[in-house]
């Protein structure tokens, strides 16, 4: 796992009593041919108190999901990856809602061929 991401995950686990539900795994992003950031050690999923988790992610250079209630975890990716600086909702299932992303004060609908 990326050392900066590992340190952030450890800090959140310690501060919030959270636990890692998914770290390194060898899978593709659902519905795509693209390898998951988890497969490259660049993402981790955390479960715990979402308020505490998101408070610790404030100012995080990497990306993270903002739909904890929907998916029951926070996806956190390390800095420098394709989700760098993004705040997003998961997309999934056949009838998924559009995926919105937030970067530097702007919100936009993510395109299918985007960096996500």
C-alpha positions as CSV (number, residue, x, y, z in Angstrom):
1,X,0.0,0.0,0.0
2,X,1.1,3.5,-0.7
3,X,2.9,4.8,2.4
4,X,1.1,8.1,2.7
5,X,-2.3,6.3,2.3
6,X,-1.3,3.7,4.8
7,X,-0.3,6.4,7.3
8,X,-3.6,8.2,6.8
9,X,-5.6,5.0,7.2
10,X,-3.8,4.1,10.4
11,X,-4.4,7.6,11.8
12,X,-8.2,7.4,11.0
13,X,-8.4,3.9,12.5
14,X,-6.6,5.1,15.7
15,X,-8.6,8.3,16.1
16,X,-12.1,7.0,15.1
17,X,-12.1,3.4,16.1
18,X,-12.7,2.6,12.4
19,X,-11.5,-0.6,10.7
20,X,-10.3,-1.4,7.2
21,X,-12.9,-3.4,5.2
22,X,-11.0,-3.6,2.0
23,X,-7.4,-2.7,1.2
24,X,-5.4,-4.6,-1.5
25,X,-7.4,-6.8,-3.7
26,X,-6.9,-8.0,-7.3
27,X,-10.1,-6.9,-9.0
28,X,-11.3,-4.6,-11.7
29,X,-13.7,-1.6,-11.3
30,X,-17.2,-3.0,-11.7
31,X,-18.5,-2.6,-15.2
32,X,-15.1,-1.6,-16.7
33,X,-11.8,-3.2,-17.8
34,X,-9.8,-0.9,-15.6
35,X,-8.0,-2.3,-12.7
36,X,-9.1,-1.1,-9.3
37,X,-7.0,1.3,-7.3
38,X,-7.2,-1.3,-4.6
39,X,-5.3,-3.7,-6.9
40,X,-2.4,-1.3,-7.1
41,X,-2.4,-0.6,-3.4
42,X,-3.7,3.0,-3.9
43,X,-7.0,2.8,-2.2
44,X,-8.6,1.6,1.1
45,X,-12.2,1.3,2.3
46,X,-12.9,2.2,5.9
47,X,-16.0,1.6,8.1
48,X,-16.7,3.3,11.3
49,X,-18.1,6.7,12.4
50,X,-18.5,8.6,9.2
51,X,-18.5,12.0,10.9
52,X,-15.1,11.2,12.4
53,X,-13.7,9.7,9.2
54,X,-14.7,12.7,7.1
55,X,-13.4,15.1,9.7
56,X,-10.0,13.4,9.4
57,X,-10.1,13.5,5.6
58,X,-10.6,17.3,5.5
59,X,-7.8,18.7,3.3
60,X,-6.8,15.3,2.1
61,X,-4.9,15.6,-1.2
62,X,-6.1,12.2,-2.5
63,X,-9.7,11.3,-3.3
64,X,-12.5,10.0,-1.2
65,X,-16.2,9.0,-1.5
66,X,-18.9,11.1,0.1
67,X,-21.8,8.6,0.1
68,X,-21.0,6.6,3.2
69,X,-24.7,6.1,4.0
70,X,-25.3,4.5,0.6
71,X,-22.4,2.1,0.5
72,X,-21.6,1.7,4.3
73,X,-17.9,2.6,3.9
74,X,-15.6,5.5,2.9
75,X,-13.4,4.8,-0.1
76,X,-10.1,6.7,0.3
77,X,-7.5,6.9,-2.4
78,X,-3.9,8.0,-2.1
79,X,-2.6,11.3,-3.5
80,X,-1.3,11.3,-7.1
81,X,-3.8,8.8,-8.5
82,X,-6.6,9.2,-11.0
83,X,-9.0,10.2,-8.1
84,X,-6.5,12.9,-6.8
85,X,-8.5,15.7,-5.2
86,X,-11.9,14.2,-6.1
87,X,-14.9,14.0,-3.8
88,X,-17.3,11.6,-5.4
89,X,-20.2,9.2,-5.0
90,X,-20.0,5.5,-6.0
91,X,-21.6,4.4,-9.2
92,X,-22.8,0.9,-9.4
93,X,-25.4,-1.5,-10.5
94,X,-27.3,-1.5,-13.7
95,X,-29.5,1.4,-12.8
96,X,-26.9,3.6,-11.1
97,X,-27.4,7.2,-10.5
98,X,-25.1,9.7,-12.3
99,X,-21.7,10.1,-10.6
100,X,-20.9,13.6,-9.5
101,X,-17.5,14.8,-8.5
102,X,-16.2,17.8,-6.7
103,X,-12.8,19.3,-7.2
104,X,-11.6,22.7,-6.1
105,X,-15.0,24.2,-5.4
106,X,-16.7,23.0,-8.6
107,X,-19.2,20.2,-9.0
108,X,-19.7,18.4,-12.3
109,X,-21.2,15.3,-13.7
110,X,-18.4,12.8,-14.4
111,X,-18.2,11.7,-18.0
112,X,-18.0,8.0,-18.8
113,X,-14.5,8.4,-20.2
114,X,-13.3,10.7,-17.4
115,X,-10.4,10.1,-15.0
116,X,-12.8,8.2,-12.7
